[in-house]
Amino acid sequence: MTVTVDAQAHQPPTDLVEPRSLTEASEIERWAAEIRRLARDRDAVVLAHNYQRPEIQDVADHTGDSLALSRIAAAADASTIVFCGVHFMAETAKILAPEKTVLIPDARAGCSLADSITADELRAWKAEHPGAVVVSYVNTTAAVKAETDVCCTSSNAVDVVASVPADREVLFLPDQFLGAHVRRETGRENLHVWAGECHVHAGINGAELTARAEADPDADLFVHPECGCATSALYLAGEGAVPREQVHILSTGGMLDAAKNTTKRSVLVATEVGMLHQLQRANPAVDFRPVNERAACGYMKTITPGSLTRALREGRDEVHVDAATAEKARASVQRMIEIGRPGGGE
């Protein structure tokens, strides 16, 4: 089955956010044993994004950000990749591992950020700026990557844009908050930013961050650059409301590295709440708390124990990327890797 995602559906349907997790430890243990058996029988490796439900993260062979997992997929000996994430992530795995079967446990797992620009919209934007270099966040569809000169992650976006000659215009897409972060860091005036956003990260606002920081003034702040509150975090640091050394604008991989090394007793985290599971595992002595406890991605949470089981039993839903699109998209990802280490992904 070829999975397609409605590019106009920027919000997940409400029925996708209903909790459908296992609760009893014995139930989880039996299910996990069955998943491992099914994976062996199908010659599959199970990958889980950091924003997945805790039990999905725990049963996976590898957990991480989308680009790191796609690179693991490409290097894996298994013939089948089961990607517990959203659709563009499974597409990226297929782009980097075209000879493998790639399954996504629920075909409805879209992404509001990836859906915020289509290939047709990008082509029209490029026509308005002939000669501009297109830099696309890795959180984009294969069709958009195919129209891209070079991809980037949140951890290396600044380096990728800085590598473009200063006299060339840059079209940065699709995340406006990450684009604003890149513009601040590079000081580049010929950087045009697409007005897209992740609905979850955009909803973590500056007022919430300020209130949480005021309630716990000694806490470190881990803020994802996709967040609507990233500017507020820098403002708080600039005004001295929060010591500058306590404010960290980080990718998910950067958050994990920082979590392992922090000496703080508490950390306020501004990203999708699934990330807290990995942070707590990285440093159990620290109290990691969300800036917004409602920041859960309904698309990510479509992947449930039941849908993962069905994917392994029935071989559904398979992700396909046509060869011509995959070849062009692969080139834009490869250029990103050649510029420098992609870092911690999103």
N, C-alpha and C positions, 0 to 999 in steps of 0.2 A: 504493500500500500504506500502510495506517495502522500506525504503529509504536506498540507498547505495551510497557511495561517491567513486569516482575513486581515489585510493591512489596515482596515478602517477600525478594527476592534482594539482600541487603545486601553480599555479597561477589561479585566477578566469578568466573565459572567458571574453573577452572585452565587450561583450554585457551586462554583469552584472553590470557594473559600470555606466551605463547611469542614470542620475537623473530621478526619476519617483515619485517625492514627490508632495503632495498637496501644493497649494500656497495661495489661498484665505482663510482668516480667517473663513468666513461663510461656505466654502466648508469643511474645517477641522472640524468645529463644527458639521455639519450634518453627516459627516462620523463617527466621534467619537461617536455620539449618536447611530448610527446604529451598531457600533462595540459592544457597551455596551448592546444593545438589543439582538444581536445575542449571545453574551456570556451568558446572562441570560437564553436564550432559550436552549442553549446547555449544561448548567451547567458547564461552563468553566471559568478558571482563565487565564488571559493573562499576560505572563511574558516577559519582554524586557531587553536585555543586554544593558550595558552602551554604547556600540558602535553602537547601532541602530540609525536610522533616528530620529530626534527630535519628529516628530508627532507620531511615534511608541512608543517612550519612554513615551510621555505624555498620551497616551490612555491606557497604560498598567496598570494593577492592582498593579504590583510590578516591579521595575527597579533595577538592580544591576549587580553583577558579576555572573559568571556561577554557582559556587558552592552555593552561597547564594540563588540563584533562585531555584536551584535543591532541596535544603533543604526546601524552601517555598513550592515547588511543592509537596514534600512528606507529608508535614503537612496540606496542603490545604484540605478543605471539598469538593471542586469541583471534579467531576468525570473525567473531561477533562482538560488537561494542554495544552495551546497553547504557545509554546516556540519560541519567536522571538529572534533568535540567530543563531548559526551554529550547524551543525549536532551533534558533540560530546557533546554539551551542552544538547540537547534534549535527547540523549542517557543516559547521566548521570541522568537526571530527571527520565527517565524510569527505570533505575537501582535502584534508591532510592524509586520509587513509582510504582512498577511493576503492581499493580492492577488498575492503572489509564490509560486512553487513553491519549497518548502524540502526539500532532500534531506539525509539523514544517511548517510554511506557504509556504516555497519554498524548494523543495527537492534538489535544486542545491547549497544550502548554506553549502559549505564544509569549510575546514580550512587547510591552507598550513602547519601550525605547526603540527596539528594532523596527517596530511597525510605524514609527513616527516619520520615516522617509522611505519612499519607494524608489526603484531604479529609474522610473520615468521622471519623478521629481528631481532626482539627482542629475539626470541628463539635461533637464531644462535649466537647472541652476548652473551647470557647467557651461551651457550655451551663453548665459549672461556674463560669464567671466572667462572668456577664452584664454587659454594658457595658464590658468590657475592650477595649482597642485591640490589634488583631493586627498585629504587625510580623514580616514574613517575609523571611528572606534570599532574595536573588534565585535562589539555588541550590535551587529548589523546582519542583514540577510546576505545569503550568497550572491544574490542578484546585485545588491548594492556594492558588495566587495568587488564584484567583477567590473564595476565602473570606477573603482578606486585606484589611485596611484600607490598609496601605502597605508597600511592599517596601523593602529596603535592600541595600546592598553592604557588604563588610567595611570599606571606607574611609569610608563615611558612616553606618554603623549607630549610632554614638554620637549624631550630629547628629539622625538621624531619631527616635530614642527621646527625646532631649532636647526635641524639638518637641512631644511629647505633654504635655498639661497634667499637672502634678505630682499631682493628685488622682485621675487615671485609672489603673487597673491596665493593665499591658502584658503581653501574651502574646508572647514572643519565640521564634521557631522558625526552623529546626530544630536549629541547631548549638549544642551546650552550651558549647563553648569560646569561640566568638565571643560567646555570651550572657554568659559569665562576664567577658569583656573589657569588654563594654558596662556590666555592673553595676559593675565596678571604676571605670570612667571616669565614670559618671553618679552613682554612690552611691545609685542608686534602689532602695528596698526593696520597692516594689510591682511589681517586674519578675519575672515568672515565665518560666522558661527550659525549653524542651522538651529532653529528654535524647537528642538525636540527635547524630550525628557522621559525619564523613568517615573511612572506615576507614584511608585512607592518612595523613591528617594526624594522626589520633588515635594512630597507631603511632609517630610521631616523639616519643620520650619525653624526660623531663627528664634522665635519667641519661646518655643519649647526648649531649645538648646540653652538659651539664656537662663530660663527658670531652673533647669536642671543644674547648670553650672553654679548658679547662685546658691542652690540648696546644698551643693557638695563642692566647695571652692578648692579643695585639695585634689579633686579627681582629675586625671588626665582625660582629654577629649580625643577620641578616635573618630574622625569624620571622613566619610567617603566623598570624593570630589563630585560625584553625581548628585549630592544632596543639595536641596534648596537652602540649607543652613550653612553651607561652607563659607560663604561670604560673611555671615554673622560670626562664625567662629574666628575668622581672621580679624574682624572688627573688634571683637571682645579682647583679643590679644593686643591689637594695636592701641586700644584705649586703656589697657592695663587692668581690665576687669578680670581677666584670667591671665596668669603668667604665660608669656609666649612659649616657654619650653613645655607647657602642658597641652598645647594645641598641636595636633598631628593630623594633617590631611593625607590620608592613606588609602591605597587600594586594599582589597581583601587580603591579598598575600602580604602586603605591608603591615596590615593589622595583626596578622598571625605572628610575624617576626617581632613586632613591637610588644605583643602580649607576652611572649616568652621572656623578654628582657626587662619588662617594667618592674619597678620597685614600689609602685603605688598600691595602696590597699583597694582602691576603687577606680574604675574606668567607665566613662560614659561613652556609649557607642552609637554613632549615627550611621546606620545602614540597615539593610533588611535583617529582621530579628533572627533568622536562621543562623547567622554568623556567630551568634553568642555561644552556640553549642561548641564550635571549634575553638573559640577563644577560651572558654572555660576549661576545655580539655588541655589546652596549651599551658595554662597556668591556673590550677585549681585554687590557689591561695588568694587570688584577686577576685573582687566582686565586680563582674562585668554587667552593666545595666544599660538597657536601650534608652536612647533619648526619647524615642516614641515607640512604646510597646505595641502599637497597632500597625507598625510598619512591616506587615507580612504580605508577600507577593502571592496572590491567589493563583497565578500561573504556575509558580514554583510548587505550590502545595497541591497541584493536580496530581503530582506523582505520589501515589500512596502505596502501602504494602500490597494492596490488591492489584493495582495496575502494574507494579513491577513483577509480581508473580505471573500475571497474564502475559506480559511481554515475553518472559522467558519460556513459558509453557507453549505459547501459540506463535511466537516469532513476530509479534506485532508491536508497534507500527513502524514499518521500515521507512527510513529517510533516504530520498534520492536527490542528487544534484546532477543536472545534465553535464556532460563532459566539457562542453565549451565554456559554460559558466564556471565550472569548477577550476578549469585551467587558468582563467583570468583571475578568479578570486584567490587561487593559491599563490599567484605571482605577487599580489598585494600583501599577503601575509608574509611571504618570504622576504620581501623588501623590508618589512618591519624588523624581522629577525636579523637581517644583515646590518641594520643601522646600529643595533646594540641589543643587549640582553633584554627580552621583553619584561623581565621583572615579575611582579606578583599578579599579573593579569588585571582583571577588572578592579 
